[in-house]
Amino acid sequence: MTDEIRFATKIAVLLADDLAVWQRLNVTAFLVSGLAATGPELIGEPYEDADGTGYLPMFRQPVLVFAGDAAVLTAAHGRALDRGLRPAIFTRELFGTGNDRDNRAAVRAVGRAGLGLAGLGVHGPKNAVDKIVKGARLHP
């Protein structure tokens, strides 16, 4: 018998529903890296197989991936900020850059209301995250 672990928080990634498959995977990887980098409490212990080979640690709780249109992404972005949560964002302009410096410059060049969001990642209390992703659907 296993004990079910319940988390008081939720990790969610919300992707634009018109992205190509490679873009969805790329955006998800970038967004969760931002969450991991600023939330050390999200990371579990390292893994080890039966032979003693060590592996890197990962998130200690599930990551739910959602999809939505531009209006859903914009609303989620606003709701995250309104709730005092700092989301990871990936804008469409970042598909045309090739490094971190240019990525940051591309985001800095656009005001909040004009961000062409391709995705966002957020971690916070379950209730708040559920409200943030309202209107999105679980990614197929």
C-alpha positions as CSV (number, residue, x, y, z in Angstrom):
1,M,0.0,0.0,0.0
2,T,1.4,3.4,-0.9
3,D,0.6,6.6,0.8
4,E,-0.7,9.3,-1.5
5,I,1.3,12.5,-1.3
6,R,-0.7,15.7,-1.6
7,F,1.0,19.0,-2.4
8,A,-0.3,22.4,-1.2
9,T,1.2,23.9,-4.3
10,K,1.0,23.4,-8.0
11,I,3.4,23.8,-10.9
12,A,1.7,24.7,-14.2
13,V,2.9,25.4,-17.7
14,L,0.5,27.1,-20.1
15,L,1.3,27.0,-23.8
16,A,-0.1,28.8,-26.8
17,D,-2.3,26.3,-28.6
18,D,-0.9,27.2,-32.1
19,L,2.7,26.3,-31.5
20,A,4.5,23.6,-33.5
21,V,5.3,20.5,-31.5
22,W,9.0,21.3,-31.3
23,Q,8.1,24.8,-30.1
24,R,5.8,23.4,-27.3
25,L,8.6,21.1,-26.1
26,N,11.2,23.9,-26.3
27,V,9.0,26.5,-24.5
28,T,8.1,24.0,-21.8
29,A,11.8,23.2,-21.1
30,F,12.7,26.9,-20.9
31,L,9.8,27.7,-18.6
32,V,10.4,24.9,-16.1
33,S,14.1,25.8,-15.9
34,G,13.0,29.3,-14.6
35,L,10.8,27.7,-12.0
36,A,13.5,25.3,-10.9
37,A,16.1,28.0,-10.7
38,T,14.1,30.2,-8.4
39,G,12.4,27.5,-6.3
40,P,15.0,25.2,-4.8
41,E,12.2,23.8,-2.5
42,L,10.6,22.3,-5.7
43,I,13.5,20.0,-6.3
44,G,13.6,16.5,-4.8
45,E,16.6,14.3,-4.0
46,P,18.9,12.8,-6.6
47,Y,18.0,9.5,-8.1
48,E,20.0,6.3,-8.0
49,D,19.4,3.0,-9.7
50,A,19.9,-0.5,-8.2
51,D,23.5,-0.5,-9.5
52,G,24.4,2.7,-7.6
53,T,24.5,4.9,-10.7
54,G,23.5,8.4,-9.7
55,Y,21.1,10.7,-11.6
56,L,20.1,14.3,-11.3
57,P,17.2,15.4,-9.1
58,M,13.9,16.5,-10.6
59,F,10.8,18.4,-9.4
60,R,9.3,16.6,-6.5
61,Q,5.8,17.2,-7.7
62,P,4.0,16.9,-11.0
63,V,4.0,19.6,-13.6
64,L,0.7,20.1,-15.3
65,V,0.8,21.3,-18.9
66,F,-2.1,23.3,-20.3
67,A,-2.9,24.9,-23.7
68,G,-4.9,28.0,-24.6
69,D,-5.2,30.8,-27.1
70,A,-3.7,34.2,-26.9
71,A,-6.6,35.5,-24.8
72,V,-6.2,32.7,-22.3
73,L,-2.4,33.3,-22.0
74,T,-2.9,37.1,-21.6
75,A,-5.5,36.6,-18.9
76,A,-3.4,34.0,-17.1
77,H,-0.4,36.4,-17.2
78,G,-2.4,39.2,-15.6
79,R,-3.9,36.9,-13.0
80,A,-0.5,35.6,-12.0
81,L,0.8,39.1,-11.5
82,D,-2.4,40.2,-9.7
83,R,-1.8,37.4,-7.2
84,G,1.8,38.4,-6.6
85,L,3.2,35.4,-8.4
86,R,6.2,35.9,-10.7
87,P,5.7,33.7,-13.7
88,A,8.4,32.5,-16.1
89,I,7.5,33.7,-19.6
90,F,8.5,32.8,-23.1
91,T,7.5,35.3,-25.9
92,R,7.3,34.5,-29.6
93,E,10.2,36.8,-30.2
94,L,12.5,34.4,-28.4
95,F,12.2,31.9,-31.3
96,G,14.3,34.3,-33.3
97,T,17.1,34.8,-30.8
98,G,19.9,32.4,-30.0
99,N,21.2,33.3,-26.5
100,D,20.2,34.5,-23.1
101,R,21.4,38.1,-23.6
102,D,19.3,38.5,-26.7
103,N,16.3,36.8,-25.1
104,R,16.3,39.2,-22.2
105,A,16.7,42.2,-24.6
106,A,13.7,41.0,-26.7
107,V,11.5,40.8,-23.6
108,R,12.7,44.2,-22.3
109,A,11.9,45.8,-25.7
110,V,8.1,45.2,-25.2
111,G,5.7,46.5,-22.6
112,R,3.7,44.0,-20.5
113,A,0.5,44.5,-22.5
114,G,2.3,43.9,-25.8
115,L,4.1,40.7,-24.9
116,G,3.5,38.0,-27.6
117,L,3.2,35.2,-25.1
118,A,4.0,31.7,-26.4
119,G,3.9,30.3,-22.9
120,L,4.2,30.9,-19.2
121,G,5.1,28.8,-16.2
122,V,3.9,29.4,-12.6
123,H,4.3,27.8,-9.2
124,G,2.1,28.7,-6.2
125,P,-0.7,27.7,-4.0
126,K,-3.0,25.2,-5.7
127,N,-6.0,27.5,-5.5
128,A,-4.2,30.4,-7.0
129,V,-2.7,28.4,-9.8
130,D,-6.1,26.9,-10.6
131,K,-7.5,30.4,-11.0
132,I,-4.6,31.5,-13.1
133,V,-5.0,28.8,-15.7
134,K,-8.8,29.1,-15.7
135,G,-10.0,28.8,-19.3
136,A,-7.1,26.7,-20.4
137,R,-7.4,23.0,-21.1
138,L,-4.9,20.2,-20.3
139,H,-2.5,19.8,-23.1
140,P,-3.5,16.9,-25.3
